[in-house]
């Protein structure tokens, strides 16, 4: 990768009210368009002062002083880089950046566009990245929307959607959930199909999408996804060698995963699954979030399982208000405490398309949630520009870092906020 291009982005970061960071601008577009968007974030488990953020199409932002200053660079790979970043940190201090491929740099004009998932590794806190591992290479199909997770031994697990042909309306064209793993983050196993029920290729409610892996401390693997108005899960108790012979139906998703949010050309309610890596009595607990708009406005739902996915609690809203649209959540569990944090977009304060960003948190393993607005001002998106596929959040050692996209006048920008748990109660 080329040397860092630029620059420190200095921020006035201590709030005069409670000592928390204000909203931090990481990047912005200079004209109406599609980038930057779709941020993802990871915190170093060796030092929570080190935080790395990625955004589409190929941006990296990193700090080694908990957000006092940031550096920005571009990630590059011979396999190409094209959006949908998924940032992961392991317990050895390494960072991983998963993304789509574009080996010829021609995007949709190339037959090789989206021919694989790419996973790039950084051993120096996000400053430089290796050339990238090729995952699931299949030039005849399209590989999209990777998500990844690591266990405490350093094993990496990746799940994503494979399309026979993305966007095809042919009845025989199928989508499916794939899985691959690595013991070192540089070479990955041959993918295996996880989903038994195939989806269509139209990238809509009938597509198998949103593959979200989670892993316990002792290596039990779980993957959740959405397809045809339902959320499914599969699991492996032997490190990914064998899986169930049936997909477990977790919940119905009224209206499907493709949401109709006013002011957005496209939005999704894809599920996100996480596992408690803390060493407390709820270690191994599974937490699932998703969004549906089956009753005319979008709501975010939460379920949990304390017995490896055999039984789940009834769905509950994580937000206090049922009015307005709440959508596009991201979730993280602090491995040092087991506390749960969820960032999401919220419109309950208005009767129009003004949009805030909220943080929900639970200190009782998801029995109840508290909520607070973390964006300083609302924004109003336009359907002519793209807000992205998801937002992100990471938590470690009681430091919480939500990241999101906002849109002003059709121009997108990437924002972060760094919170300390003990100060959240005072902010509400």
N, C-alpha and C positions, 0 to 999 in steps of 0.2 A: 504494500500500500504506500502511496505517496506520503510525504511528510505532512504533518498537520497544516491545514491551509490557514487556519485563523483562530486568534483570537479570543481573547477573553471576553465573555459577556458578563460584565459586573452587575450585580443586583443589590438594591437596597433591601436587605432581607430580614431585618428584625422588626417585628411589629411593635409599635409603641404601646399596644394594649396588653399583649400576653407573651411577647418574646418569641413568636413564631415567624417563620418565613412568610412573606407576602407571596403573591403569585409571581412566578418567574417566567419571563418570556425567553424561550429557547431558540425560536426560529419563526420566520414569517415569510409569506409569499409577497412578491413585489407587484403582482398583477393577479387578476381573477384567474382561477385555474384549479388544478387538482392537488397541488403539493405545497407545503408538506401536510401530512395527515397520518392517522393510524399509529400513534405512539405506543411504545412498549418500554418498560423500565425494569432494571435489576439493581439490587444493592449488594455490595461485597459482603460475604459472610466472614471475611478476615478483618475488615474494617468498614463499619457502616458510614464512614466519612466518604467512601468511594461509591459513586452512583453513576450508572451508565444508562442513557436513554437512546432509543433508535426511533426513526420515523421514516415513512415512505417519501421518496423512493429508495434512498440509500444514505440517509443521514445518521451520524453518531454525535452525541453530546455527552461529555463526561466531566466529572468534577472529583477532586480528591480532598475537598475541604467542606463537604456537606452543603454545597450549593453557593458558597461565597463567590466563587468564580467558576466559569464553565469554558470548556474548549469544544470546538465543533470541527468535525472532519467528515469525509465521505468514505464509506466502505466500498471496496472493489474486490472482484473475484473473476478469474477466467471463465467461470460458469455464468457470469453476469449477475446483476442485482436488480430486482424489480419488486419492491414493495413488500407489504405484509410482514414487517419485522416482528420477531418474537425473541425477546431478550431473556436470558436465563443466567444465573450465577450458580457456581457449585460451591461446596464447602471447603474447597482448597484455594479459593480466591480467583478462579478463572471465570471469564464471561464467555457466553455463546450468543451468536446472532444468527437466527434462522430466517430465511427469506425465500422468495421466488427466484427462479432463474431466468436469464435472458442472454444466452451464450453468444449470440451474434449481435446483440445490441440493437435489434430491429423491432422489438416488441411483437405486436400481433402480425407484423409483416413476415416474420420468420416461422418456419415450421418447427424450429427447436424451442420457441418461446414456451416457458413453463414445463420444460422436459424433465425437471427434477426439483427436489428441494435442496437448498444449499445451507450448510451449517458452518459458520466461521467462528474460530476460537481466538480469544485474546488472553495472553498470560501476563499482560502489563497494564491491567486496570482499564482497558478500553482504548489505550493509545494506538496500538497496532493490532492487526488481525491477520491470521493465516489466510491462505488462498481459498480455503473452504472445502469441506467434504461434500461429495456428491451423494445424495440420498434418494433412492427410488428412481434412478434414471430409467425413463421409458419414453423415448422420443415420439411414440405413437399416441401417447396419452398426455393429459395435462395434470400437473401436481400443484395444489394450491392450499393456502391457509394453514401453514404449519403451526403447531404449538408443542412446547417441549417442557420437560421436567427432569430433575436430577435427584438421585438418592444421596445419602450421606457417604456412600463409598465412591461416588464420582461417576456412576453409570448414568448415561443419558438416554432418555426415552422420548421419541418424537412421533406424533400422530398428525395426519392431514387427510385431505380429500383428493382422490384421484378421479378424474373425468375421462371417459373414453374420448370425448371431444367437448371441451367447455363451450356451453351455449348452444349445442346441437339440439334440435327438436325431433330428431329421429327417435321413434319409439324404442328401438333396440339399444340406444345409447344409454350407458349407465354411469352412475357415480357410486363410490364406495369409500369406506374409511380404511386407511392403511396405517401400519405401525412399523417402526424400525428402532434399533437400539445400538448403543456403542458403549464400550468399557473405557474409552479414552477420549471421546469427542472428536476423533479424527478419522475413524473408519466405522461405517455403520452396516448393520446386517441387511440382508435381503428383505424387502418389505413383505409383510404378510397381511392378508385381508382380515379385518376385524369384524366389520358389519356383515351380517347375514342377509338383511333386507336391503337390496340395492335401491338407489334413487335414480332420478332422471338426470339429464345433463344440462338442464335449463337454468341452473343456479337460482332456484326458487324454493318454495316450501316443500316441494317433492324431491329435492336434492338431499342426499346424505352429506351433512356439512357440520362444521363447528367442532371437529375432533379435539377433545380436551383431555390430556393425560394427567393422572395424579399417581403418586407412589408413596407407600408407607416407608418408615425408617428401615424395616426389614425386607423391603424389595417387592411387596405385593403391588401390582400395577392395575390401574383402573382407567378406562377411557369412556367418556360420555360424548354423545353427538345428537343432532336433531335430524329428523327425517319424517316427512309426511304427517306433520302435526303431532309428533310425539318426540320425547327425549328418551334415548336408549343408553345402556351401559354394558360393557363387557369387562372381564377381569381375568388376571392371571396371577396365580399364587406361587409360580416357580420362575419368576424373573422374565416372563415373556415367552416361555417355551410352549406352554399349552394354555388354551383359552376355553371359555364355555362353549357348549354346542348350541346355545341359543342366546339371542340378545335379550338383556333384562330391560323391560319397559319400566322406566322410572316415573314418568308423568306424561299426561297429555299437554299439548301446547296449542290452545285454541287460537285459530288464526294463522298458525304456522310460524316459522322463524323469520320470514321476510316481513318486516313491519312497514306500516303505512303511517309515517310520522309527518305531519304538515311541515313544509319547508325543507324537507330532505328528499332528494331524488331517490335515495336508497338507504335503508337502515335494517339492521338485523337484531334478532333476539336470541342469538345462538347461546347454548349453555356453556358454562365454565365450571369445571370441577377441580377442587383442591383438596389437599390432605394436610392434617395437622401433624407437623414434624416436631412439635415440642416434646419434652420428656415428662409431661404431666399425665394425669390419669386419662385424659382424652386423646392421647397420642394415637394416631391412626384414624381419627374421626374424619369422615368425608363430608364436604360441604358443596352443594350445588346451587348455582344461580342461573336464571334465564329470564327472558322477557316475553310477554305475550300481549297482544292487543285485541283479544277476543271479545271484549265488552266495549270496544270503541275508543278506549284510551289505553296506552301502554302502561303496564305495571311490571315491577321486578319481583321475582319470587325466589324463595330460599327454602331448601330442604337439607336435612342432615341425616347421617347414618353413623351409628356407633358400633356396628357389627359387620364391617367389611361390605356394606351394600346389600345385606340380606333384607333389612327393614329400613324404612325411611319415615321421617316425620311428615305430617301433612304440609303442603305448601303454605308459606306465610309471606306477606309483604315485608320488605325490609324498610320501607319508607312509611312515615306517619300519615301522609296525605294520600287519599285514593283519587283525588281530582287531578286533572292534567296528565301529561305524559311523563313517565319516568322510564328511561331506556338506556341501552348500551352500557351495562355495568361491567366492571372488572373487579376481581376479588383476590385478596392475599391473606395468608395466615402467618403471623409472626412466629417463626420457629423457636424463638426464645421465650415466648409467653403463651402461645396458643390463641392470642386475641385475633379476631377476624375483622378485616377492613374491606369495605366495598366503596368504590367511586362510581358515580353515575350522573347522567344528565337528568334535569328535573325542570318541569314547567308549571308546577302547582301554584306558584306565586302570581301567575298572570293568566289572562284570558286570550292571549295571542301566542306568537311563536318565539317570544323571548325565552331564552334557555339559560339556566344556571347549572353549576356543577356542585354536587353534594357528596359528602363523605358519610357513610354509615359505619358504625363499629359495634362490636359485641365483645364483652369481657366474660360472658357466661356461656361460651361455646354455642352461640346462636339461639339461645332461649329468647333473648330480646336484643333489640338494636336501638342505638341512639343515632341521631342524624344532625348534621350541621352543614350549612352552605359554605363552600370554600372558595368559590369564584368571587372576585371582587365586584364585577359588573356582569350583567347578562349579555348575551349576544343573540343575534337573529340570523339564522342560516338562510341560504337560498338554494332551491333545488337545482339551479344551474351549475353550482359548484358541488364538490364532493367532500363530506365531512369525515369520511373514512370508515373502516370496517370495525374498529374497536378503539378503546382507550386502555390505559394501563395503571397498575398500582403495585408497589412492592413494600414490604415491611420487614424490619429486622431490628432487634434490640430496642424496641419501642420507638423507632424512627419510621415514619410512614411517608411514602413518596407517591402521591397520585400524579398522573400526567394525562393531558387531554388536548383535544383539538378544539379551537373556537373559530368562528367565521364572522368577519365583519366586512360588509360591502362585497361579499363574494370572495374575499381573500382569507385563506386559512392561516392559522398560526398554532404553534406548539407551546404549551404552558405546563409548568410544574409547580408544585407547592410542597414544602417539606415541613412535616408536622411531628411533634413530639407527643407521645400518648398522654403523659401526665397533664398536658396543657389542653387537651381536647375538651374536657368537662367545662373548663372556664370559658370556652369559646361559644358554647351552645346558647 
